[in-house]
Amino acid sequence: MTPVELSRTVLRAVRRAVDGGELSVTVPEKVSVTVPGAGGWGDYATNIALQLARPAGETPRRVAELLRPHLVGAHGVSGVEITGPGFLNIRLMRGSAASVPLVEEILRRGPRYGFVDETAVGASHDALTGQVASHDTLPEQSASHDPLPGQHVSSSPDTLTLTREPAPSSAATLTREPAPIPYLVQLHAPHEPRALVVMEVVARLLRSQGSLVRTSCAARPEPEWLAVLGVDVDAYGTPAAPAPLDVNVRPVPVPDPAALLTLGRDAARWALLHPAAHDRPRLTAEHLVQRESNPLFRVRYAYARTRAVSRNAADLGFTAQPGDVQEDTTPLVAPLLTHLADHPRLLARAAAHRTPDLLARHLVAVADATLVFLPTALPLGDEKPSAAHRARLALAEAAGAVLAGGLSLLGIDAPQHL
C-alpha cells in the first residue's frame, strides 16, 4: 500500500464514522500520512483525529478511538495504535498478504496496468462526443490530417494551417489524482527534435489516462527525425490567425541534433526523456554502454531478465501463481511491491504535469528493485519448485509487465533477450 492509498483508506474511515453518526464533521478533502519519528510505532501515522477534534466537539483521543475500528478492518492494514494526544499509528500488512491482489491486478491488466478504466472513459467520451473513441491511441492519421472537433485545417502540399474554435462550455473533464486531466488536449511543439519526442510521450501518457490528444508542430519535422526517433505529428505548419496555437511543449533543446541521431532510436529517446524538461540532455555514448552505470540498460535488462526467468520456469515445469512469497524474501519484495503499487499514481501524475521524466525515473526504480529480487524467483540446485516459487514468478512477471508498459509509453523497445 502506498502513502496515497493509505491516505484514501483513512479518508474512507472518516466517511464511515460520519455516515454512521459517530462523528458530526465535514469530511475533509484529503488526509496526510507521514512516517513516524524515530522509535515510533507502525509504518505510518496521521494526525487526522487532532484536526477533527475541535469541529467534532470531542477530544483528539476520543476521535481517534472512534476512527480506529474503521481502520483496523481495512484492506492492507494489519494494526492500528493510538499514541500521544491522538495520533493514529498504522502498521501495514507484509509480504504476500498485501501483494496477492496487486499482483493479480497487474497480471490481468498487463502492460496497460495504470491506464484508466476503458468503460468509464468510454461513457464520459460518449456523453461529450456522441461517438465511441479510442482510449489508447488515436486512429492512423489520414492524408488530410482530419482535425479534432472545433478545429479547422487548411492544407497546401507542404504545410497545414490550424485555427481553433472555443471548446463548448459543457465540455467534461476526467479527474484522476493527483490533478485533473483534460478530456481534449491540443499539444503544439516548436520545430525541434526534443520537443517533438517529449510531446509524443506526453500525448501517450494523456491518452493512457483517458484524454483525446491532438499533436502539431510549428513546421514539418525533418525526415531523419521521423526515421531515427520515430516521431510523428497529426499536423504541422505555422498556425494562422485569428487563433494561433501557443507552443505548450518547450523543453531545453538539444545542442547538436546530428549527435543525437547517432545514438539510435532507443538511446536517443532516453537521452531526451530521462532528464527533466528544464535540464540540458547529455548526448554521449554513455547511453549505449551495457553496464550498471547506464540507467537505460538497467531498465531494459531487468525486463529481459523477467522474460528469461519465465522461460526458465517453463523449462522446470512450473508457471506463475500469485500467493505467499514467504517471509525470508520480504526485505527483497517490499521495495518492489511499493514501486509496483505506485505505478498508477505515477502515470497519472506524469500525465497531469506533462513530465515524462517522472516515468523514466520510476522505471529505473522498478528495474533496480526487480534485479535485486529476481535471484529468489527460481529454485536453486536440487530444490523443487514450490508454491513460493510460483508466487515469486508471478511477482517477477508483474514487474516485467510494468517495465514493458512504461517503456512502450516512452517509445523504447523492451527486449526479450539482452
N, C-alpha and C positions, 0 to 999 in steps of 0.2 A: 504494500500500500504506500502510495506516495503522499507527501505532505498535502498536496492539493486534494487528493481523495479523502484523506483523513479530515481535512477541513470541512468537506462536504458531509462526512459522516457526523461530525459534531453539530453541524447546522441542522441535519435531519433530526438529531436527538432533541435539539431545542424546539424544533417544529412539533415533534410528537408530544413533548411536555406541554406546549401551548395548546395544541389540539385536544389534549386530554384534560385540560383545565387545571393542570398542576401549576402552571406559571401564567401570569397575566402580563405579557410584554409584547412589544413588536419584535417579530423575528428579524434579526439583523441580516443584511445582505451577504456578509461574509464573516468568517471566523478565522483568526490567526492561530497557528500552532507553531511551537518552537521546540528546539532540542533542550531538555532540562540542563541545568547547570551541573558542574562537577559534583558527583555523588547523588544527583537527583534520580528518582525512581522512574523507570519506564523509558520508552523511546522518544515520546513527545509530551509536551504539556500545553495547556491552553488556559487563558485567564477569562474565558467567557463568563464564568459564574460571577466574577468580580464586576464585569461590565453590566451584567443584567440585574445585579442585586438592587441597586437604587430604584430603577423603574419597576422592579417586581415587588418592592416593599419588603424584601427579605434580606437576611444576612448572606454574604457570599457563600459561606459554607452550606447554608440551607439550600441555596440554589444548586450548588454542586451535588448535594445529596439527592436532589430531585432529578438531575440530569444523569447521574451515574448509572442507574438501571437501564436507561435507554442506550447507553454506550456499551455496557458490558455484553449485550447480546448482538452487537453489530458485527457484520462480516469483517473478518480480518483483525478484530480486536481480541486479545487474549486476557487482558486485565485492565482495570481502572482503579486508581487510588486517589484519594483527596489529600492534598498536602497543604501546609501553611494555612493562610486565611481562607482558601477556597479554590486553589489551583486543581485542575483535573489532570493527573498524570496518566498517560495511556501507554500500555505495552501492546505491541503488535504480535500477531501470530508469526511463528518462524517456519522456515523451510517449506515443506510440501503442503502443510495445512493451508497456507495462503497462496501457494503457487499454482495449484491444480486448476482453478477456474481461469487464471490468467493464461496459462499455457494452452488450455483448451481453446480459449478465445483466439489466441494468436494463430494456432494451427488451423482453426476454422476459417479465419479471415485471410490467412496467408500474407503475401506482400501488401495487401490492402488494409492490414491492421492499422488502426489510427485514422482511416478515412471515415467521413461522416456516413451515417446510415443512408443508403440509396433510397429506401422507401420514404423516409421523412423528407429527404431533399426533393424527391420527385413530387411529393404532394405540394411543397412550397413553390417549386418551379411551375407546376401546372397551374396553380392558383394565379400566378403572375402572368404567365405567357399563354396559357390555354393549350399548351402542347407539351409532349414529353421531350425532355432534353437529356443529353448525355451528361453524366456527373463525373466522368473520369477524364476523358479527352474530348475536345471538340471534333466534329467530323472533318475529314480531309477537306482543305480549302479548295474551292473551285477556281477555275481560271479567272473568274470575275471578282474573287475575294468578296463574297457576299457579306454585307455588314451586319452588325447587331441591330435589333430593333431600335429605331430612333437615331440611327447613324446612316449617313449617306456617303457613298463612294463614287467618285467620278474618275475614270481612268484614261490614261494615254498609254502608248506602248511601253513606256519606261517608268511611269510614276502613277501614283494614286493620290488623290486629294480627298481628305476626310473632313466632314463637319459633323457636329453632334447637336441633336435637339435635347432640351432638358428632359431628365427622366421623369416619368409620371409621379405625381405626389403620393400615389398609393403603393409605390414600389416597396416590396417587403425586403427585410434583411434577415439573414440567418445568423443567429448569435451562437457563439461557441467560445468557451473560456480559452484564453484569458481576455479576449476583446471581441467585439462584434466584427464579423467578416461580411463584407458587402455581397449581395447576390450578383449584381452585374458590375464587372470591373473592366476598365479600359487602361491598359498599360502602354506607355509610349516611351521609347528609348532614343537616345541620340545615335548617330551613325558611328558606333564604336563597339568592338567585339565583346569586351567585358560586360558592357551594359546589355547587349543582346543575350548573352548567356545567363546573366542574372535575371533578366526579365523572363526568359523562358522557364527557368526553375521556379520563380515566384508564381508564374501562371500555373504550373503544375501543382504547387502547394495549395494555391487558392482553389483549384478545381478539386483537389482531394478533400477540401473542406466544404464543397458544395457550391462554389461560385461558378458562374459562367464568365469566361475571360476572353477578351479580345486584345491582341498584341499588334503594335505598329512601331515603325522605325522612321526616323527623320529622312532617311534616304535608303535606297536599295542596298541590302547587305552585300558585301563583296563575295564573289563566288567561292574563294578559298575559305572564307569563314563558314559558309554552308558545308563545304566538302570536309573540312577538318574538324570543326567544332560541332557540326550537326545542328546549327541553329537555323531557325526559320521564323518568319513573322506572317501574320494574317494580311497585313497591308504595309505599304511603305510609301514614302514621299512626304513632302512638307505639307502639313495640314493648312488649309486655306481659311481665310476669314469667311464668316464673321465669328466663328467659334473655334479658334485653333486649339489643338490639343497641347496641353502643357507636358513637358518631359517630367515623368514621375519615377523614372528609374535612372539614377545617375551615380553609379559607384565611381571610385577613383579609377581613371582609365589606365590601360596597360601602357607602359612606356615604349614597348617595342613589339608591335603586333607580329612582325616576322619571326622574332624569337619565340613568341607564344606558340605559333603554329608548328614549330619544330618539335614540340613536346608530344604531339599526337593528341587525339581526342580526350581520352580519359585523364591523362596527367594535366593537360591544358585546362580542362574544365575544373578539375580540383584546384589548380593553382589560382583560378579566378573566384571560386566559390568558398573555399575554406577561410580566407581572410574576411574580416568584416568589410562592409562596403566602403568605409572611410579609410581603410588601410591599403597601402600600395601592394599589389601582388608580387610575389617573388617568382620570376620566370627562369628558374635554374633547373639543371638536370637532377637535383635532389628529389624531384617528384617522380623520377623514373627508377631510382635505385630500389632494389628488393631487399631491404633490411628494416629493422625495427625502428630506426630513426625516421622513417618515412610514414606519416600517418595514413596516406592513401594505400600504401602497401599493406599496413596492418588491417585496415578495413576489408580490403579485397581478400587478403589471405585468411582472415577469420571466417569470411563467408565460405571460401573454398574448403577450409578445414571442416566446417559443419557438413558440407556435402560429402567429404571424404569419410567422416565418421558414420554417416548414414549408409554409405556404400559398404564400409567395413562391417557394420552391424548386420546388414543383409547377408554378407558372406558368412557371418557367425550364426545366422538363422533367427534373429530376433528383430522386432520392429518397435517403434516408439509407442509409449502408452503413458500419458500424464499420471503422476502418482507420487509416492513418497521417495524422495531422493536420498533419504537417510541423513541423520544428524551429522555424521562425520564430514559431510560436504557443505554444511551450512555456511561456513565462512567464505567458501568459494562461490556459493549460489546466491547469497544475499545481494551483493552488488549488482549482479546480472539481472536479478528479478527487479531490483529498483529501477534500473535503466529501461527494462522492457515495459514495466508498468507506466513509466513516464513518457513513453513514445507518443501516445495520442495527444497529450498536453503539449509536447514539444512541437508536433506537426502543426497544431492549432496556433501556437504562439509564433512559429516561423512564418505561417501564412498571414496572420493578423498584422505582424510587424514587417512583413516582406523582407525577411532576413534568412536567406538560405544558409549562411554560415552557421546559424544555430543548429540546423540539421546536420551539417558536416561534422561539427564538433561532437554532437550527440552520437553520431555513428562511430566516431573514434572511441568514445567511452564504452559503447556497447561492444565494440570489437575487442578492446582491451580486457573487459570483464569476461567475454566469451573465451578468449585464448587462455585465460587463467583456469577456467572451469573445464574445458574440453578434455584434458587428460583423464578426468574421472569418468568419462562417459562410457568407455568400453572396458570389458573385463581384462584383467592382467594375467599373463601366464596361463596356468591351468584353471583359472577361475571360470565358473559357468555363468552365463547371462542370467541375471536375476530381475525381479520387479524393479529394484532400484536402478539397474542399468537401463531398463526400458523407460523409466521416468526421466533419467538424465538425458537419454537420447531425445526424448520429446522436448526437453528444455533446449537442447542444442539445436534442434530443428526450428524451434520457435525463435531462437536468436538469429538463425540463418534467414528466416522469413523477414524479420525486422531489418536486417542488413540489406537483403535483396530489395525490399521495398524502398528503403532510403536511398540506395544507390540508383535505383530506377528513377526516383524523383529528381536526382541530381543529373541524370542523363549519363551515368557512368556504368560501364559493364560490370556485372557480378560474375566472375569466372567460376566454372565448375572445377577447374584444376588450376593450380598456381604453384 
